[in-house]
């Protein structure tokens, strides 16, 4: 995976304790769906997102964005523009007492027109590459983590990485619920109205006393050769 697939400005130093995370799709999930979002003034964070992210942090979860941005490969905007979008999202969330712990994006597409990014890759969802990379960087306990998104590709990426999964009905979610109902049922994916409801579901299915698995000694993250 190329480093251009990552927004490294938002990745903290590697922790020593393995922690659970919630991976979020970006467009249609955390922010309003805009086809090939290409201007900063198009970014609208959905109601309740900051409060939901703060609640996750209070319970010991990391919050990580994993997003396909094929507009880079298609020449519609640059990787730097995607980074600037994430800067703005982070600034707005921090003003409301929340934050994202890592932004990861895939700039590739096999039908792209920008040679550097015009190819198949491991990081584009439904592949699990972004989640796996984030788990390595941030010492995430993937088996105790969740993927939240509005498309079947989000659900497939989460399942491929070993996460539990939640479909939100925002963005393309209602269409996905209809078109992929059997896949969602078989996979045990929860279907909820929005991110706020998704976070409520996660917290209801996590220890209520604040003790998560990352507090256990056996969950320590060791980085051999680093």
KASUL-V62650 format. One record per backbone hydrogen bond with DSSP energy under -0.5 kcal/mol. CO is the residue of the C=O (numbers start at 1). NH is the residue of the N-H. Records with the same first field share a line. If there is no record, write none. Layout:
CO=NH + NH
//
This chain:
2=5
3=6
5=105
6=8
7=10 + 103
8=11
10=12
16=221
19=141
20=62
21=23 + 146
22=64
23=148
24=66
26=29 + 30 + 31
30=46
31=28
34=37
39=42
40=43
42=44
44=32
46=49
48=52
49=53
50=54
51=55
52=56
53=57
54=58
55=59
56=59 + 61
57=60
62=22
63=101 + 102
64=24
65=104
67=106
69=72
70=74
71=76 + 77
72=75
73=113 + 114
78=82
79=83
80=84
81=85
82=86
83=87
84=88
85=89
86=90
87=91
88=92
89=93
90=94
91=95
92=96
93=96 + 98
94=97
101=12
102=65
103=7
104=67
105=107
106=69
107=73
109=112
113=115
114=117 + 118
117=109 + 119
122=129
123=130
124=127
128=132
129=133
130=134
131=135
132=136
133=137
134=138
135=139 + 140
139=19
140=142
141=144
142=145
145=164
146=23
147=166
148=25
149=168
151=154 + 155
152=156
153=157
154=158
155=159
156=160
157=161
158=162 + 163
164=147
165=190
166=149
167=192
169=174
170=173
172=176
173=177
174=178
175=179
176=180
178=181
180=184
181=185
182=186
183=187
184=188 + 189
185=188
190=167
192=169
194=198
195=199
196=200
197=201
198=202
199=203
200=204
201=205
202=205
203=206
207=210
210=212
212=215
213=216
216=219
217=220
219=18
220=222
222=224
223=226
//
